[in-house]
Amino acid sequence: MNVAVRGGDDDDAAAVGVGGATVVPEDGDPEVVVAVGDEAIQSTVTDLPAAPVLPVMPSGGRHLVARDSLDAAIAAVVAGDCRVDTHPILGLRHGDAAVVRALHDVTLVTDAPASISEYTVTVGRERLGSVRADGVVVATPMGSDGYAAAAGGPILEAGAGVAVVPIAPFSTAAERRVVDPDTPLTVSVERDGAVAVVVDGVRRGVVDRGADLRMDRADSLDVVTPTRTENF
């Protein structure tokens, strides 16, 4: 099996070899692309690889391989003990601004401490409702175990949709929704006060009352998950 390595160092390339694969350049027709580290993983959002991605981080995690287990992960993939899941990449639009892509989540959160705002969520032409809260996070299955889960949202499997989760809502009855990423989702800011827009953990700017932020699937990323091995 031919495997390309994006990011990482010689030790990662060596681990791929120990796992039984041959390291080739990304333009060398690899069957899997190993993306080592956060920067390499995030680069797949705008520079889509031609093959499914095996994401690697130092301590591993959900959908992630631990770096010191990379050789075992490659051995599992070479043996066919793996699955490939397709995950949505969200495109975020605000007016005429350039589209920003998100692999994990898009978060709107009040910019001032100890303040709340009000948000309306619309999917397609259906208004789902409004909520007074510190913010709203929209998370893909890849990111649903992060900030969205900490805010009380569900952890999603691939293909389940995207989660819309209020952050510290004023009402204890606020709804958490799972919606289709192929249907445009709009989060509108309904109350005066600066709201920060954070995409995959990176602050992208500030909006205020009247802002409509639209999200839907901009692309998809195929992710490899090793199976039937004690390391994953």
Salt bridges, closest charged atoms under 4 A:
ASP9 OD2 - ARG67 NH2 3.29
ASP12 OD2 - ARG67 NH2 2.50
GLU26 OE2 - ARG6 NE 2.71
ASP47 OD2 - ARG6 NH2 3.71
ASP81 OD1 - ARG228 NH2 2.75
ASP85 OD2 - ARG83 NE 2.81
ASP111 OD1 - ARG203 NH1 2.83
GLU157 OE2 - ARG62 NH2 3.68
GLU175 OE1 - ARG177 NH2 2.88
ASP182 OD1 - ARG217 NE 2.65
ASP192 OD2 - ARG209 NH1 3.85
ASP200 OD1 - HIS104 ND1 3.78
ASP216 OD1 - ARG93 NH1 3.00
ASP216 OD2 - ARG214 NH2 3.30
ASP219 OD2 - ARG101 NH2 3.53
